[in-house]
Amino acid sequence: MIASSDYPLSDVQIYLQPSAKEMREMDFLCFTSPWNEQDYREMQKQPAYNNWLLEIPDVGTVGMLAFQSVPPELEILRLGVHPDWRKRGLAEFMLEQLEILAKSDRIESLWLEVHRANKSAITLYSKLAYKETGSRKNYFRNPLGDALLLKKLLKHDA
Ligand SMILES: CC(C)(COP(=O)(O)OP(=O)(O)OC[C@H]1O[C@@H](n2cnc3c(N)ncnc32)[C@H](O)[C@@H]1OP(=O)(O)O)[C@@H](O)C(=O)NCCC(=O)NCCS
């Protein structure tokens, strides 16, 4: 077993065209309420939808991101890091890469819904300057709880 600390961030690669099956496999490892393969198949038919996997050569898939982009807004739908690879900056890296893409695609804001009890995700988004803009009572079912709406306005060069 290779320790995760052996890998610098520069070795990480983004895989831009994963299959629904590959997305589902990673989703299942990351989330308590996973999307199934059919969910991903349906989403991948939508023109606004996009998904990535994060890979480390000789190790495998360590993260995932799913989003839909309807300029001027982009919604983050799924962000997950393999449990063995958390707290190493991988989610932050994916969100930074997403911002670079978004800025080149006329996106002015990124937003998402997150479970109020998901402290690690809320701390992550807060670190990256996402702000709470609202909430939805009992929006999530598994586990039951409120959704916080978080949003980040992107700064574009003049
Ligand atoms: C939330 C999640 C994506 C974070 O991934 P990660 O790769 O471990 O996060 P990073 O290492 O990039 O962390 C970046 C920052 O996020 C915050 N953070 C991440 N995990 C945290 C934790 N367990 N507790 C507190 N803060 C945390 C910290 O501010 C951290 O910065 P720091 O290292 O300077 O303290 C990961 O825990 C995960 O996959 N969770 C399950 C799926 C999920 O809940 N997704 C979010 C749905 S919106």
The ligand as an SDF file (V2000), in Angstrom:
LIG
                    3D

 48 50  0  0  0  0  0  0  0  0999 V2000
  -15.6020   17.6300    1.7500 C   0  0  0  0  0  0  0  0  0  0  0  0
  -14.4720   16.9100    1.0020 C   0  0  0  0  0  0  0  0  0  0  0  0
  -14.7520   16.9640   -0.4980 C   0  0  0  0  0  0  0  0  0  0  0  0
  -13.1490   17.6240    1.3150 C   0  0  0  0  0  0  0  0  0  0  0  0
  -12.1230   17.0110    0.5410 O   0  0  0  0  0  0  0  0  0  0  0  0
  -10.5910   17.0960    0.9630 P   0  0  0  0  0  0  0  0  0  0  0  0
   -9.7710   16.7330   -0.2310 O   0  0  0  0  0  0  0  0  0  0  0  0
  -10.3620   16.3180    2.1990 O   0  0  0  0  0  0  0  0  0  0  0  0
  -10.4280   18.6450    1.2930 O   0  0  0  0  0  0  0  0  0  0  0  0
   -9.0450   19.4630    1.2220 P   0  0  0  0  0  0  0  0  0  0  0  0
   -7.9340   18.5980    1.7400 O   0  0  0  0  0  0  0  0  0  0  0  0
   -8.8850   20.0610   -0.1180 O   0  0  0  0  0  0  0  0  0  0  0  0
   -9.3420   20.5790    2.3080 O   0  0  0  0  0  0  0  0  0  0  0  0
   -9.3140   21.9440    1.9870 C   0  0  0  0  0  0  0  0  0  0  0  0
   -9.8770   22.6890    3.1920 C   0  0  0  0  0  0  0  0  0  0  0  0
  -11.1820   22.2140    3.4880 O   0  0  0  0  0  0  0  0  0  0  0  0
  -11.4000   22.2020    4.9050 C   0  0  0  0  0  0  0  0  0  0  0  0
  -11.5820   20.8140    5.3380 N   0  0  0  0  0  0  0  0  0  0  0  0
  -11.4860   19.7060    4.5830 C   0  0  0  0  0  0  0  0  0  0  0  0
  -11.7710   18.6160    5.3410 N   0  0  0  0  0  0  0  0  0  0  0  0
  -12.0480   19.0700    6.5760 C   0  0  0  0  0  0  0  0  0  0  0  0
  -12.4120   18.4270    7.8030 C   0  0  0  0  0  0  0  0  0  0  0  0
  -12.5630   17.0830    7.8870 N   0  0  0  0  0  0  0  0  0  0  0  0
  -12.6520   19.1950    8.8800 N   0  0  0  0  0  0  0  0  0  0  0  0
  -12.5200   20.5400    8.8240 C   0  0  0  0  0  0  0  0  0  0  0  0
  -12.1520   21.2040    7.6890 N   0  0  0  0  0  0  0  0  0  0  0  0
  -11.9310   20.4610    6.5920 C   0  0  0  0  0  0  0  0  0  0  0  0
  -10.1640   22.8280    5.5140 C   0  0  0  0  0  0  0  0  0  0  0  0
  -10.3640   24.2260    5.5790 O   0  0  0  0  0  0  0  0  0  0  0  0
   -9.1060   22.5190    4.4650 C   0  0  0  0  0  0  0  0  0  0  0  0
   -8.0510   23.4360    4.4730 O   0  0  0  0  0  0  0  0  0  0  0  0
   -6.7730   23.2050    5.4460 P   0  0  0  0  0  0  0  0  0  0  0  0
   -6.2040   21.8750    5.0590 O   0  0  0  0  0  0  0  0  0  0  0  0
   -5.8770   24.3540    5.1240 O   0  0  0  0  0  0  0  0  0  0  0  0
   -7.3060   23.1870    6.8450 O   0  0  0  0  0  0  0  0  0  0  0  0
  -14.3400   15.4300    1.4850 C   0  0  0  0  0  0  0  0  0  0  0  0
  -14.3250   15.4070    2.8920 O   0  0  0  0  0  0  0  0  0  0  0  0
  -15.4400   14.5220    0.9830 C   0  0  0  0  0  0  0  0  0  0  0  0
  -15.3260   13.9290   -0.0960 O   0  0  0  0  0  0  0  0  0  0  0  0
  -16.5450   14.3810    1.7530 N   0  0  0  0  0  0  0  0  0  0  0  0
  -17.6720   13.5080    1.3780 C   0  0  0  0  0  0  0  0  0  0  0  0
  -18.4490   14.0650    0.2140 C   0  0  0  0  0  0  0  0  0  0  0  0
  -18.9590   15.4460    0.5230 C   0  0  0  0  0  0  0  0  0  0  0  0
  -19.4900   15.7200    1.5870 O   0  0  0  0  0  0  0  0  0  0  0  0
  -18.8400   16.3450   -0.4740 N   0  0  0  0  0  0  0  0  0  0  0  0
  -19.2610   17.7260   -0.3740 C   0  0  0  0  0  0  0  0  0  0  0  0
  -20.6740   17.8450   -0.7860 C   0  0  0  0  0  0  0  0  0  0  0  0
  -21.1040   19.5200   -1.1310 S   0  0  0  0  0  0  0  0  0  0  0  0
  1  2  1  0
  2  3  1  0
  2  4  1  0
  2 36  1  0
  4  5  1  0
  5  6  1  0
  6  7  2  0
  6  8  1  0
  6  9  1  0
  9 10  1  0
 10 11  2  0
 10 12  1  0
 10 13  1  0
 13 14  1  0
 14 15  1  0
 15 16  1  0
 15 30  1  0
 16 17  1  0
 17 18  1  0
 17 28  1  0
 18 19  1  0
 18 27  1  0
 19 20  2  0
 20 21  1  0
 21 22  1  0
 21 27  2  0
 22 23  1  0
 22 24  2  0
 24 25  1  0
 25 26  2  0
 26 27  1  0
 28 29  1  0
 28 30  1  0
 30 31  1  0
 31 32  1  0
 32 33  2  0
 32 34  1  0
 32 35  1  0
 36 37  1  0
 36 38  1  0
 38 39  2  0
 38 40  1  0
 40 41  1  0
 41 42  1  0
 42 43  1  0
 43 44  2  0
 43 45  1  0
 45 46  1  0
 46 47  1  0
 47 48  1  0
M  END
$$$$
